[in-house]
Amino acid sequence: MLKGDHSVDVVIVGGGFSGVSTAVELCEKGCSVALVEANRISWGASGRNGGQLIGGLGHDPAAFRRTIGDAGVNEIYAMGAECVDIVSERIRKYNIECDLKWGYVEVALRPRHLRDYEEWAKDDKKLVLLDKSALQAYVNSDIYLGGYYKPDWGHLHPLNLCIGEAKVAEEMGAKIFEQSPVERITYANSPVIHTSSGSITAGHAIICGNAYLGSLVKHLDDRILPATSCIIATEQLTDEQIAASLPGDVAVCDTRTALDYYRLSADKRLLFGGLSNYSGLEPRNVEDIMRQKMNHVFPALEQVRLDYIWSGQMGISFRRMPQMGRLKGNVFYVGGYSGHGVAPTHVLGRTLAEAVTGNTKRFDYLASINHWKWPGGKLLRRPGMALGMMFYKLADMV
């Protein structure tokens, strides 16, 4: 817990992937760093997500071409490839034990999904198209029409990765204060973050709380909508059950907006996630709904016991592009990954470290993107978003 008054080069608010990866990058550059976390390291979405290590930054970088030009769009596409490399290299460099395995499959439920994959394969030589028969070697389900395989994406244990990175930062001198909710921020060229029992003054402050910031920063509260996603974990599966469900031991997503995602854990449990909702609450019947979804994909697992159920909050951006910028003074921020943050958080942590130490090229591209407020204010934005999701769910059925 933070007690007393401290001074560092950079103070970071939030102990998830954004905050911890930024801390590592800054420590590697020789900066003195303090990180404050309201709960424990990786307590939020970073420790609760599906552990899918997938490239790409934002939904459609080309949509922002008028704002950032061809150079900016190309930079964002390059960052979408770099982000996976950063995670892989950091795990190797610092010997972080987080069950990293390579292999990712995206699965098609509609013919138009297959047509999309064919177009993507023209630009990505590592993307291997799979027809329905070939898909069975990776995902043994009859509901999919086909898919594609990516050998350079994969899955890992996200909580262990984030905790491992926090230890790396600490070993390089970072001060980490858990159980220290930030109550207010003094915006200035030397900003100050205040908790109930202490403060930290810094040359720069970086706000990384994403969906868990509450009303601390109004600019972000208006633009990042917390949304819930749920995961179930089965009992340990037999070899026969794995062969009847996920024989390829790959990370899997489907192509819908409200998608299913799943993988095997290192101890052979199926982790099956989805059920995105925009109420910000976990549904009361989450176990029944998630079991039905899993059984629909894998009928062979119908009798399998569920050992664990949990949920977490994603930060959703209206334009499905992570948000980065400067608030006032030397206070920077990042967030709004829209459910796709394990790898992107790492390249944006690097981008923030670059900006703090004088190289703002990539930061400036992202900061120039205009992120819209969620319409409807506090009272109406969730119902409005729920209606929007109903539209996309209907579109997914076409």
C-alpha positions as CSV (number, residue, x, y, z in Angstrom):
1,M,0.0,0.0,0.0
2,L,1.2,3.5,-0.8
3,K,2.1,5.5,2.3
4,G,3.8,8.8,2.4
5,D,5.0,11.1,-0.4
6,H,7.2,9.8,-3.2
7,S,8.9,11.2,-6.3
8,V,9.8,9.4,-9.5
9,D,10.3,10.0,-13.2
10,V,7.0,8.3,-14.2
11,V,4.0,7.1,-12.2
12,I,1.6,4.6,-13.7
13,V,-2.0,4.1,-12.5
14,G,-3.2,0.5,-13.1
15,G,-1.5,-2.9,-12.6
16,G,-2.8,-4.7,-15.7
17,F,-1.0,-5.4,-18.9
18,S,-1.0,-1.8,-20.0
19,G,0.6,-0.5,-16.8
20,V,3.0,-3.4,-16.2
21,S,4.2,-3.5,-19.8
22,T,4.8,0.2,-19.8
23,A,6.7,-0.1,-16.5
24,V,9.0,-2.7,-18.0
25,E,9.7,-0.6,-21.1
26,L,10.4,2.5,-19.0
27,C,12.7,0.6,-16.6
28,E,14.6,-0.8,-19.6
29,K,15.2,2.8,-20.6
30,G,16.6,3.8,-17.2
31,C,13.6,5.7,-15.8
32,S,12.5,5.5,-12.2
33,V,9.0,4.2,-12.1
34,A,6.2,3.8,-9.5
35,L,3.0,1.9,-10.3
36,V,-0.2,2.1,-8.1
37,E,-2.9,-0.5,-8.4
38,A,-6.3,-0.4,-6.6
39,N,-6.4,-4.1,-6.0
40,R,-3.6,-6.6,-6.9
41,I,-1.5,-6.9,-10.0
42,S,-3.6,-8.3,-12.9
43,W,-6.7,-8.3,-10.7
44,G,-8.9,-6.9,-13.6
45,A,-9.3,-8.0,-17.2
46,S,-5.6,-8.7,-17.7
47,G,-5.8,-11.7,-15.3
48,R,-9.3,-12.8,-16.2
49,N,-9.2,-12.9,-20.0
50,G,-9.1,-15.9,-22.3
51,G,-5.3,-15.7,-22.8
52,Q,-5.4,-15.5,-26.5
53,L,-2.2,-14.0,-28.0
54,I,-3.5,-12.5,-31.2
55,G,-1.9,-9.8,-33.4
56,G,-3.6,-6.7,-34.8
57,L,-4.3,-3.3,-33.3
58,G,-7.9,-2.1,-33.5
59,H,-10.7,-3.3,-35.7
60,D,-10.0,-1.4,-39.0
61,P,-6.9,1.0,-39.0
62,A,-7.7,2.0,-42.6
63,A,-10.9,3.7,-41.4
64,F,-8.7,6.4,-39.9
65,R,-6.7,7.1,-43.1
66,R,-8.1,10.7,-43.4
67,T,-6.8,11.5,-40.0
68,I,-3.5,9.8,-39.9
69,G,-2.7,9.3,-43.5
70,D,-1.1,6.3,-45.2
71,A,1.9,6.5,-43.0
72,G,-0.1,6.3,-39.9
73,V,-2.2,3.4,-41.1
74,N,0.9,1.5,-42.1
75,E,2.4,2.2,-38.7
76,I,-0.6,0.8,-36.9
77,Y,-0.6,-2.3,-39.1
78,A,3.1,-2.8,-38.3
79,M,2.4,-2.3,-34.6
80,G,-0.3,-5.1,-34.9
81,A,2.4,-7.5,-35.9
82,E,5.0,-6.2,-33.5
83,C,2.8,-6.7,-30.4
84,V,3.0,-10.5,-30.5
85,D,6.8,-10.4,-31.0
86,I,7.2,-8.2,-27.9
87,V,5.3,-10.7,-25.7
88,S,7.2,-13.6,-27.1
89,E,10.6,-11.9,-26.7
90,R,9.9,-10.8,-23.2
91,I,8.8,-14.2,-22.1
92,R,12.1,-15.6,-23.6
93,K,14.3,-12.8,-22.3
94,Y,13.1,-12.9,-18.7
95,N,12.1,-16.6,-18.5
96,I,8.5,-15.9,-17.6
97,E,6.6,-19.1,-17.0
98,C,3.1,-18.6,-18.5
99,D,2.4,-21.7,-20.6
100,L,2.9,-20.1,-24.0
101,K,1.8,-22.3,-26.8
102,W,1.7,-21.4,-30.5
103,G,-1.2,-21.9,-32.8
104,Y,-4.5,-20.0,-33.4
105,V,-7.6,-20.9,-35.4
106,E,-10.5,-18.7,-36.4
107,V,-13.6,-20.5,-37.3
108,A,-16.4,-19.7,-39.8
109,L,-20.1,-20.0,-39.1
110,R,-21.2,-18.3,-42.4
111,P,-20.0,-18.5,-46.0
112,R,-19.2,-14.8,-45.9
113,H,-16.6,-15.6,-43.2
114,L,-14.8,-18.0,-45.5
115,R,-14.8,-15.3,-48.2
116,D,-13.2,-12.9,-45.8
117,Y,-10.5,-15.4,-44.9
118,E,-9.7,-15.9,-48.6
119,E,-9.1,-12.1,-48.9
120,W,-7.0,-12.0,-45.8
121,A,-4.9,-14.9,-47.0
122,K,-3.8,-12.8,-50.0
123,D,-1.9,-10.4,-47.7
124,D,-0.8,-12.8,-45.0
125,K,1.4,-15.6,-46.2
126,K,1.3,-17.3,-42.8
127,L,-2.4,-17.7,-42.9
128,V,-3.4,-21.3,-43.8
129,L,-7.0,-21.7,-45.1
130,L,-8.8,-24.8,-43.7
131,D,-11.9,-26.4,-45.2
132,K,-14.4,-28.2,-43.0
133,S,-12.5,-31.5,-43.1
134,A,-9.0,-29.9,-42.5
135,L,-10.4,-27.9,-39.5
136,Q,-11.3,-31.2,-37.7
137,A,-7.6,-31.7,-36.9
138,Y,-7.7,-28.5,-34.8
139,V,-11.3,-28.1,-33.7
140,N,-13.5,-31.2,-33.7
141,S,-16.9,-29.6,-34.1
142,D,-19.6,-30.0,-36.8
143,I,-21.0,-26.5,-36.5
144,Y,-18.2,-24.7,-38.4
145,L,-17.8,-24.4,-42.2
146,G,-14.0,-24.0,-42.1
147,G,-11.5,-21.6,-40.8
148,Y,-7.9,-20.6,-40.9
149,Y,-4.7,-21.4,-39.0
150,K,-2.0,-19.0,-37.8
151,P,1.2,-20.6,-36.5
152,D,2.5,-17.3,-35.2
153,W,-0.4,-16.5,-32.8
154,G,-1.2,-18.6,-29.8
155,H,-2.3,-18.7,-26.2
156,L,-0.9,-18.4,-22.7
157,H,-1.7,-18.0,-19.0
158,P,-2.4,-14.2,-18.8
159,L,-2.3,-13.9,-15.0
160,N,1.1,-15.5,-14.8
161,L,2.4,-13.4,-17.7
162,C,1.3,-10.1,-16.0
163,I,2.6,-11.1,-12.6
164,G,5.9,-12.2,-14.2
165,E,6.3,-8.9,-15.9
166,A,5.6,-7.0,-12.7
167,K,8.3,-9.0,-11.0
168,V,10.7,-8.1,-13.9
169,A,9.8,-4.4,-13.4
170,E,10.4,-4.6,-9.7
171,E,13.8,-6.3,-10.2
172,M,14.8,-3.4,-12.4
173,G,13.8,-0.9,-9.6
174,A,10.1,-0.2,-10.2
175,K,8.1,0.5,-7.0
176,I,4.7,-1.3,-7.0
177,F,2.0,-0.3,-4.6
178,E,-1.0,-2.6,-4.5
179,Q,-4.2,-2.0,-2.6
180,S,-3.8,1.8,-3.4
181,P,-6.9,3.3,-5.1
182,V,-6.2,6.6,-6.7
183,E,-8.6,9.3,-5.4
184,R,-7.6,12.3,-7.5
185,I,-4.9,13.5,-9.9
186,T,-3.2,16.9,-9.9
187,Y,-2.7,17.8,-13.6
188,A,0.5,19.7,-14.2
189,N,3.9,19.4,-15.9
190,S,4.9,17.5,-12.8
191,P,1.6,15.7,-12.1
192,V,0.7,14.2,-8.7
193,I,-1.5,11.2,-8.0
194,H,-3.1,11.0,-4.6
195,T,-4.4,8.1,-2.6
196,S,-5.9,8.1,0.9
197,S,-2.5,7.6,2.5
198,G,0.1,9.0,0.2
199,S,1.0,10.7,-3.1
200,I,3.5,10.4,-5.9
201,T,4.9,13.3,-7.9
202,A,6.4,12.5,-11.3
203,G,7.6,14.0,-14.5
204,H,4.9,12.1,-16.3
205,A,1.8,10.2,-15.2
206,I,0.2,7.4,-17.3
207,I,-3.4,6.3,-16.7
208,C,-3.9,2.6,-17.5
209,G,-6.9,1.6,-15.6
210,N,-9.1,0.9,-18.6
211,A,-12.6,-0.4,-17.6
212,Y,-11.8,-0.2,-13.9
213,L,-11.1,3.5,-13.6
214,G,-14.7,4.4,-12.6
215,S,-15.2,8.2,-12.6
216,L,-11.6,9.1,-11.8
217,V,-11.0,10.6,-15.3
218,K,-14.1,12.0,-16.9
219,H,-12.6,12.1,-20.4
220,L,-12.1,8.3,-20.3
221,D,-15.3,7.6,-18.4
222,D,-17.2,9.2,-21.3
223,R,-15.3,7.2,-23.9
224,I,-14.6,3.7,-22.5
225,L,-17.6,1.5,-21.7
226,P,-17.1,-1.4,-19.3
227,A,-18.5,-4.6,-20.7
228,T,-18.6,-8.0,-19.1
229,S,-17.3,-11.3,-20.6
230,C,-17.5,-14.6,-18.9
231,I,-15.4,-17.8,-18.9
232,I,-16.0,-21.3,-17.6
233,A,-13.3,-23.9,-17.0
234,T,-14.0,-27.6,-17.1
235,E,-12.6,-30.4,-15.0
236,Q,-9.3,-31.8,-16.4
237,L,-10.2,-33.6,-19.7
238,T,-9.1,-37.1,-20.7
239,D,-7.1,-37.6,-23.9
240,E,-10.3,-39.0,-25.5
241,Q,-12.3,-35.9,-24.5
242,I,-9.6,-33.6,-26.0
243,A,-9.6,-35.6,-29.2
244,A,-13.4,-35.1,-29.4
245,S,-13.2,-31.3,-28.9
246,L,-9.9,-29.4,-29.3
247,P,-7.3,-31.9,-30.6
248,G,-5.0,-29.1,-32.0
249,D,-4.5,-27.4,-28.6
250,V,-4.9,-24.0,-30.3
251,A,-6.5,-20.8,-29.3
252,V,-9.9,-20.4,-31.1
253,C,-12.3,-17.6,-31.8
254,D,-15.2,-17.4,-34.2
255,T,-15.8,-14.4,-36.4
256,R,-19.0,-13.0,-34.9
257,T,-19.2,-9.7,-33.0
258,A,-20.5,-11.5,-29.9
259,L,-18.0,-14.3,-30.3
260,D,-17.1,-17.5,-28.5
261,Y,-13.4,-18.0,-27.7
262,Y,-11.7,-21.0,-26.1
263,R,-8.5,-22.9,-25.5
264,L,-7.0,-25.7,-23.4
265,S,-5.1,-24.8,-20.2
266,A,-1.8,-26.4,-19.4
267,D,-3.5,-28.9,-17.1
268,K,-6.0,-29.9,-19.8
269,R,-9.1,-28.0,-18.9
270,L,-11.2,-26.4,-21.6
271,L,-11.5,-22.6,-20.9
272,F,-14.6,-21.5,-22.8
273,G,-15.5,-17.8,-22.9
274,G,-18.0,-15.4,-24.4
275,L,-21.4,-14.0,-23.3
276,S,-20.4,-10.4,-23.9
277,N,-22.9,-8.0,-22.4
278,Y,-23.0,-4.3,-21.9
279,S,-24.9,-4.1,-18.6
280,G,-21.5,-4.2,-16.8
281,L,-22.9,-7.1,-14.7
282,E,-22.4,-10.8,-14.7
283,P,-25.7,-12.6,-15.6
284,R,-27.2,-14.6,-12.8
285,N,-27.5,-17.7,-15.0
286,V,-24.0,-17.5,-16.4
287,E,-23.2,-21.2,-15.7
288,D,-26.3,-22.5,-17.6
289,I,-25.8,-20.1,-20.5
290,M,-22.1,-20.8,-20.9
291,R,-22.6,-24.6,-20.6
292,Q,-25.2,-24.4,-23.3
293,K,-22.8,-22.5,-25.6
294,M,-20.0,-25.0,-24.9
295,N,-22.3,-28.0,-25.5
296,H,-23.5,-26.5,-28.8
297,V,-19.9,-26.4,-30.0
298,F,-18.7,-29.6,-28.3
299,P,-21.6,-32.1,-27.7
300,A,-19.0,-34.7,-26.5
301,L,-18.4,-32.6,-23.4
302,E,-22.0,-32.4,-22.3
303,Q,-21.4,-34.4,-19.2
304,V,-18.1,-32.7,-18.2
305,R,-18.0,-31.0,-14.8
306,L,-17.4,-27.3,-14.6
307,D,-14.9,-26.5,-11.9
308,Y,-14.5,-22.7,-12.3
309,I,-16.6,-19.7,-13.5
310,W,-15.5,-16.1,-13.6
311,S,-16.0,-12.8,-15.4
312,G,-14.2,-9.6,-16.1
313,Q,-14.7,-6.1,-17.5
314,M,-13.5,-5.2,-20.9
315,G,-13.1,-1.5,-21.9
316,I,-15.0,-0.9,-25.2
317,S,-14.2,2.0,-27.5
318,F,-17.0,3.2,-29.8
319,R,-14.7,3.0,-32.8
320,R,-13.0,-0.3,-31.8
321,M,-9.5,1.3,-31.7
322,P,-7.5,1.5,-28.5
323,Q,-7.4,5.1,-27.2
324,M,-4.1,6.8,-26.4
325,G,-3.4,10.5,-25.8
326,R,-2.6,13.3,-23.4
327,L,-5.1,14.7,-20.9
328,K,-3.6,17.9,-19.3
329,G,0.0,18.6,-18.5
330,N,2.2,15.5,-18.6
331,V,-0.7,13.1,-18.0
332,F,-1.0,10.4,-20.7
333,Y,-3.5,7.6,-21.0
334,V,-4.2,4.4,-22.8
335,G,-7.2,2.0,-22.8
336,G,-10.3,0.9,-24.7
337,Y,-8.9,-2.3,-26.3
338,S,-12.5,-3.7,-26.9
339,G,-11.7,-7.2,-25.8
340,H,-8.4,-7.6,-27.7
341,G,-5.7,-6.5,-25.4
342,V,-3.2,-9.2,-24.4
343,A,-0.7,-8.4,-27.2
344,P,-1.8,-4.8,-28.2
345,T,-1.2,-3.6,-24.6
346,H,2.5,-4.5,-25.0
347,V,3.2,-2.5,-28.2
348,L,1.2,0.5,-26.7
349,G,3.3,0.2,-23.5
350,R,6.4,0.5,-25.7
351,T,4.8,3.5,-27.5
352,L,4.1,5.3,-24.2
353,A,7.7,4.7,-23.1
354,E,8.9,6.1,-26.4
355,A,6.8,9.2,-25.9
356,V,7.9,9.8,-22.4
357,T,11.5,9.6,-23.4
358,G,11.1,11.9,-26.4
359,N,10.1,9.8,-29.4
360,T,6.4,10.7,-30.0
361,K,6.0,9.5,-33.6
362,R,3.8,6.5,-32.9
363,F,2.1,8.2,-29.9
364,D,1.2,11.2,-32.1
365,Y,-0.5,9.0,-34.7
366,L,-2.7,7.3,-32.1
367,A,-3.4,10.5,-30.1
368,S,-4.7,12.3,-33.3
369,I,-7.5,9.8,-33.7
370,N,-10.8,11.3,-32.5
371,H,-12.6,8.9,-30.1
372,W,-16.3,9.6,-29.7
373,K,-18.1,9.7,-26.5
374,W,-20.6,6.9,-25.9
375,P,-24.0,8.5,-26.7
376,G,-26.7,8.7,-24.0
377,G,-24.6,9.6,-21.1
378,K,-24.5,7.5,-17.9
379,L,-28.2,6.6,-18.0
380,L,-28.8,5.7,-21.6
381,R,-25.5,4.5,-23.1
382,R,-25.8,0.9,-21.8
383,P,-29.3,0.4,-23.2
384,G,-28.3,2.0,-26.4
385,M,-25.3,-0.3,-26.7
386,A,-27.4,-3.3,-25.9
387,L,-29.7,-2.4,-28.8
388,G,-26.7,-2.0,-31.0
389,M,-25.4,-5.4,-30.0
390,M,-28.8,-6.9,-30.9
391,F,-28.4,-5.5,-34.4
392,Y,-24.9,-7.1,-34.8
393,K,-26.2,-10.4,-33.4
394,L,-28.9,-10.4,-36.0
395,A,-26.3,-9.5,-38.7
396,D,-24.2,-12.4,-37.5
397,M,-27.0,-14.7,-38.4
398,V,-27.0,-13.7,-42.1
